[in-house]
Amino acid sequence: CAGAGIVMLKISQKVIEAGIMGVKLLHEYPNVGLTDLEEVCVRAQSLIIVLSEGSLSSPFQVFLIMEAMKHIDTKISVVPLTLPSFKFPLQAYFSEYLPETFREKSDSLASGLKAFFKR
């Protein structure tokens, strides 16, 4: 994702100066799956979640946001970064798309996503 690459360029020097262990982009790890996202969040000091067109139709990004929100009060800071192509979800996303796509998880996903966007 070009947006993530630009963020990396802008923050890398500050991260090094702060003595933080480093910055990782999840798309550099093709073997990270949905079941690995909890560990990603547990290990992270902070997460910058880049939101672009199609982000909310990606199960990977939806579940990453959910996992991040589970850990937000205990360990990590979560920073949403919206690109110009991103459209905030309308009510139909929560009432129609999530139940059709994620079935039994739609209620917990909806509450986590709403909390994420209210921050």
Protein Blocks (a to p, Z undefined) as FASTA:
>chain_A
ZZlmmmmmmmmmmmmmnopabdcdfklmmkbcfklmmmmmmmpmbdcddddehklmmmkl
mmmmmmmmmmmmmmpccdddddfklccddfklmmmmmmmmnmmmmmmmmmmmmmmmmZZ
